[in-house]
Amino acid sequence: MIEEKITSSALYAQGLIVSLPPPARHGTLLAAISFLGNHGMLATQGFLTTTGRFVNRVEAYEIAYRANQIISENKGPQLYSEDLY
């Protein structure tokens, strides 16, 4: 079985998942969905995994930690794109 890893930052807003390849960060994604107006501010910030799943920051930290992807001194419980790239 292939180990699940974090592949990119992502947002979940109004039933849509928005993601861009690294090194895109959540701020970049929020700017990209500015067409949603104030609804974009309600987006859930998270990450995509190698299995195509959207996961929140807490679950993303656990996945990245197990996959040895964290390059920062972050001790959890939430993952930030700066922790990866």
C-alpha angles and dihedrals in degrees: 000000000000115000112244114240138179113260106176149345114272144179129213112207131158093344094311129111114212121192139157128193119268136309086041111116131202092266090058090051093048089054089050092056095044087117086077089067115205090351089073089066088063091061117126110235117222144116142268121239133211088263092057094252123144109225131182122243095268096051089042091056091053092049094046092046093052090046092049092237100132112107097173132074091255111141094190157201092167130040124225126190088243087066090063108032 
